[in-house]
């Protein structure tokens, strides 16, 4: 048996309380990697132990397979309703592909499974026609929805269908406890999306694909992956199928092993490609709208995002693919070529969910981020961070060279007048880099001379040997912040 974590036990108890209070459509929200499948399969197993029937419904065959494996592991007998599988009609629990269910129910010989309890996995899709029709087929069932992102594609809440929402835990808490790894973000360049239209709350796929699928941009993806990735196992999210193919071709031309897959890739080929990635025979997989949800491969620790999106939910789903821990995996790496981190923020900031379908989560996030520090891109290593000191290389961003705001898909570079502080900022930066490498102050002077062409003058603020670097930096930034505005 799988030993449940405290928050998973609490989630199951909250589901039971919601049921006892009369709720029959319960939406359970838990971050990617928190073990939603474990929670849901335990609910179904508990129902089966009380002679109640249950159905697990999923939109992708990978989720059906993963759920079946979890049910086997906890000792719950079940059948599988999916193409290529012989269904065990006699079992109380069935794991069903939503597509297969609808195809087979048109057959005269179809025996519908019993459904006292129905689990809708990836429940952010539950307002779609096929899901609504299935819910209508079981009017007396208790419905449990599982999702990490409880919103529609346009960001609106799901309250038109679900009655109550239970939030299990947070990304930040999972990272603190080691259930997820933290991610480092790099943003080497920003896409020009001016003039790209919006449809159903997100960029028009064909238009954004045309902007992103340029030879020099594809080349930048490869160059920056070589620079930053440490050749980690990688997943690439592209804007279109053609874009994904071109990225894979560019990686292979550079001597790396990458393959492409999309929604039309045959099942056998998809399994072979993902198996090769997991075994280390591939360095990366490029895809378009296939692996952003329902795919679990903890070994993958680098995500290249080349798919700009206005959807907060889609952004979190993509980043969540690389946050699962694995042996020897201390962190994850996200190389953002799409500007999505600037639009939506870091995954540990996730929250603000509501069932209210008149409220869009991106508007909630936009209001929240007004009170937060704006993200910056380090001018030396391209790391993304909040504050003034790059956590990767120690560069002090007293001059916000790439502090970017996003308005309706248009990226605007904010430049501040800080020329009076250039030499002082460079000196402070050199001091930090020397400290970062455990060198003495003299080494910082040599760095300064290399950058400016002269030794640091007496007019520059010095650092007493007994002063801690970080305290000095904080004092310097506080005193000079007013001059930056």
N, C-alpha and C positions, 0 to 999 in steps of 0.2 A: 504493500500500500504506500501511497505518496503521503508524506507528512505535510499537512497543510500549514501554511504560514499564518501568523496571528490575524493579519488583515483579511486573509481568505476565509478563515473561520468566521470573522465578524461579518463579512459580506454575505455568507450563507445565512447567518442568523438574521441579518437585515432583510433578506429576501423573504424569509419565513414571517417576520413581523409585518412586512408590507402585505403579504397574502392574508394574514390574520386580520388586518385592518380593512380587508375588502378589495384590495387592488388585484386586478387580474391581468394587467399589462404593465410589467415592471421592467424598467430600463436600468441595467447595471453598467456603470462607467468605470473602466479601469485602464490604466496606460498599457500600451504595447509592451509585452514582456512581463506583465504582472501576474500572469497565470489565469486569464479569464477562462481558458478551456478547462483548467483544473476545477475552478469554481462551478462552471456549468455542468460538467460531467458528474460531479458529486451531487448536484441537485437532481439530475436525471436518475442516477443510481439510487438515491434515497427514495425517489418516487416509485421506481421499479420494485424496491424492497417492500413497498406498501401495496403491491399489486396494481399500481397505476401505470399506464402506458405513456411513453414519451417519444418525442421526435426532436432530433438535432438538425437544423436546417442551415446549410452553408452555400455561399455563392461560387466556391471554387473547389475543385477536386482535391487540391493540396490540403485544404482545411478538413474536408471529409476524411482523408487519410489520417491526418494528425489526430482528429477527434476519435477515430476508431482505435488508434493506438493507445490513447489515454484511457478509453473505456476498457480495452483489453487489460491494461496495466492495473486498473482498480478492480478487475474481476466482474465487470458488468457485461453480460451477454447482450448482443445486439446484432441487428442486420444492417446491411448497407444498400441504400436505394440510389444507385448510380450506374451509369453505363459501364459494362465490363465486369459487373459483380452480380453473383447470384444471391438474391435477397432471401434472408431467413425470415419468413412471414410470422413464424410462431413466437419470436422474441418480443418482449415488452418494449424494448427500446430500438429505434431505427435512426440511422444517420443518413440524411437525405441531401442530395444535390437539388437545389431549388429548380434548376432547369430540367433534371430528370423527372422530378415529381410532376411537373406540369405536362411533360410529354406523355408520361405513362398514364396519367389520370384520364386522358382522352380515350384510352383503350377500354373496350368493354370488359376485358378480363382483369382489369386492375383492381386489386384489393387495397383500399386505402388503409394506411397504418393507423392504429389507435393513437389518440393524442390528448391525453389529460393534461400533459405539460409539454409545451413546445418551446425550444430554445432557438431564437433567431441570432445566429452568429453574424458579425459585421452588421449590427442592427442599424447603423447609419444609412443602410440601403433599404430599410424596411418600409419606406413610403412608396417604393416602386410597385408597379401594378402586380407583378407576379407574387410579391410578398403579401400584398393586401388581399389578393384572391385566396392565397393559402390560409391566411388568418380567417377569412370568411368561411372557409370549409370547416373550421373548427370553432364555432361560436362560443362553446362552453369551456374552451381550454384556458389554462393559465399560460400566458406568454411571458417569457423571460428574454429580454434583449441584451446582447453583450456587445460592447463597442468601446474603443479608446477615444473616439471622436463623435460625440452625440449631436451631430448636426447634419443638415442636408448639404449638398454640394455648394449651395449659395451661402451657407453659414447659418441659416435659420434653424431654430430649435425643432424638436420632433414631438411637440406636445399635442399635435393633432391626432396622434395615434397612441402614444404611451401616456399612462396615467400618473406615474411617479418615477423619480430618478434617484438611484443610489450611487454615490461616488465613493469608490472603495479606498483609494490611496492616491498619492501624487507621484509624479516622476521624480521630483526632488527627494521625497522620502525614500523611494526605491533606490536612488543613487546613494543616499547616505548609508543605507543598510547593505549596500553591495549587491542588490538584486538587479540593478542596471549599472552600466559603466557611464562615466561622463564622456562628453564629446568635445573635441577641439574643432573649431570652425575656421576655415580659410576662405577668403573671398577675393580671388585674384583679379576678377574683372566684373563689370556690371553690364547686363544686356540693355540695348536701346529698344524699349518697348513703346515708344511714342507712336500713337496712331493705331496700335493694336486694339481691336474691339473686344468687348466682353459679351459672352453668351451664357445664360444660366448661371451667372455669378462668377465665371472664370474666363480666362483669356480664350479666344477662339483658337482652337487647336491648330488649324491650318496656318493661321496668320503668325502665331508665335513660333511654329515650327519653321516657317520661312525665315524668320529673323534669326533663329538660333542655328539653323543648319547652313552655316557659312564655313568655307574651308579654313579661314584663319581662326574662327572661333573653335572649331573642332580641333585644330592643331593646338590651340591654347589649352584645351582640356587635357590632351596627352602631355604637353610640356609641364603643366602644373601638377599632374598626377605623378610624373617622374620626380618633380621637385619636392613634393610634400608627402606623398603617400607611404614612403618606406616600402613600397611594393606590397602593401597589405592586400589580402583578399577583398575584392571590390565589387560593388554593384553600382551601375550607372543608370540614372533615370533620364531618358531623352524625351524630347517634345513630340516627336512623331516616329513612326516605324522607320522611315527613310533616315531620319536623324540618328536613330539608334544604330542602324546598319553602318552609317558613315563613321560614327565614333569607333565602332568595333574594328572597321577596316583600318582606321588611322592608328589604333593601338597595335594591331598586327603588323602594319607597315613599319612601325617603330621597333619591332622585335619582341612584343609582348603577346601573351596568349589570352585573347578576349573573344567571346562569342556573343551573338545577338539572339534574343528570343522575343516573341510577341504573342498576341492572342491567337494567331493562326499556326503557331509552331505545334506540330504533332506532339501528343502526350509523351510518346517514347523519346522523342528528341529533347523535349523539355526536361524530362527526368534525367536523361543522360547528361545534359549540359549542367544542370544544378548539382548532380552527383559528382561531376568532374571538378566543379568549383569547390565543393565540400572536401574532396579528396586532395586538393592542392594541384590538380592537373591543369587547372585554368587559373589565371590571375584575376580575371574579372568577367562579369556578365553584363551586357548592355540590354536594356529593355524599354518598352514603352507601355505603360499602364497595365503591367502584369504583376510585378513583384511588390507593389506598394502596400498590399494588404494580404494577410493570410499566408505569408511566407516566413518561415522560421529557420534561419541558418546562423547560429551564434558565431561561427568561425569568421564570418565576414565582418570586418572591422573598419572598412572605408566605404563611404558613400559619395559619389560624384553626382551633384544635382545640376542637370542642364535642362530642367523643365520648370520654367517660371509658372507660378500658380497664385491666384488670389484666394484659394481655398485653404483656410487655416487647418482644417481637418486633413487634407491631402498632404500638406507640409509635415504635420506631425506623424502621419502614417509612414511617410518615406524615411524620415530621420529615425523613427523607431525601429526600422529594420536592422540597424547596426548597433543598437544599445544593449542587446542581450549579452551577458557575461559568458566567457568561455575560458578554458584553461590557458593561462599565459596572456590573456587579453586584459590589459589594464585600462584602456580607454578606446574610444572610437574617433574616427576622423571624418569630417564632412567638408568637402571642397565644393563651395557654393558658387556656381557659375550663373545662377538664375536670380540672385537677389532675394531669395525667399527668406533667409534669416533676417535680413533688414525689414522685410514686410511683416514677419510673424514672430520673430524673437527666438530665443533658445527653448529647447524642449522642456527644461525644468521650470519654465514660467507658465506652462500649460494650466488652464483653469478658466473659471468664469462661465462654466457651462450653464445652460438654462433650457427648460422644455418650451419656453415661450417661443412660438413660431413667428412672432412679430419682431423678435430680437435676433440680430445676426452677430455671431461670435467675433467676426473680424472687427466690427464696430466697438464691441466691448473691449477687445484687445487694444484697439487704437486709442481709446480713451485711457486705458490703464497705462499704456506706454508713454503717454504724455508726461506722467509723473516719474518715469524711469530714465536712467541715463541712456543717451543715444549710443548705438553701436558705432564702433570705429574699426577701420581696417588698418593694421600696422603697415606703415610705408616701407618697412624693410622685409618682413616675412609674410605679409598678407593675412596674419591671424586676425580673427574677429574677436572683439572684447568690449566690455563696458568699462569706463573709467579713463585713466590717463597713462597707465603703464602696461605695456604689452606683457602678458604672462609667459609668452613663449621665448622672446629674445631680450626683454628688458628695455626695449625702446620706449622713451618717454614722449608721449604725444601731446606736448604742450601746444603744438600747432595742429589743429584737427584737419589734416590734409585730405582725408576721405571720409568725412562725416556725412552720411547720405540720408536724405529724406526721400520718401517715395510718395508720389501723388498720382493716382490714376495710371499706374504703370509707367510713369515717366521718372527716370532717375535724375536727380538734381545734385550736382556736386556743390557742397558748401565750402567756400574758401573764406578764411578769416584773416584779417590784417594783423600780422604778428611779427613783422620784419624786425622790430627792435629787439625781439627776444631770440632771434635765430641763433646767434652765437652762444648765448647763455643756455638755450635749449639743447644745442648740439653738445656743449660741454657736459651738461647734466646727463645726457644720453650716453656719452662716452664713459662717464663715471659708472653708470649702471651696467653697461656692457662689461666693463672691467671687473665689477663686483660679481656679475653673473658667471664670469670665467675664473673667479677666485684670484684675480690679478690685483696689483697695487695701483695706487693713484697715478704713479708715473706712467703706467701703461695707458691709462685714460688720456694722459697728455699726448702721447704718441698717436693715439687714435684720432684725437682732435686735430692734430697737425696734419694728418693724412686727409681729413675731410675738408678742413678750412684753408690749409696751406700755411698756417703760422701756429706758433705755440699759444696756448691759452694765456691771455693777458691778466694783469693784476686786477683788472676791473671785474673779472668774473668771480662769482661767489665760490669760495673754496669749501672743501669738506673736511672738518677736523677728523683726525684718525679715530677718535673715540666715538664719533657719531655713527649711528646705524644708518645704512643707505636708505632704507624705506622711510624712516622718520624724516630724513633730510628731504627726500623727494616730496613727501606729503606737505611739508612746510613750504617748500619752494612753489609747489603747484597752487597751494592756497593763497600765497602772497601774490602770485602772478596771474591768477585766473581772471581777475578784473581787467588786466591789460589785453587779454585775448579777445574780449568782446568788442 
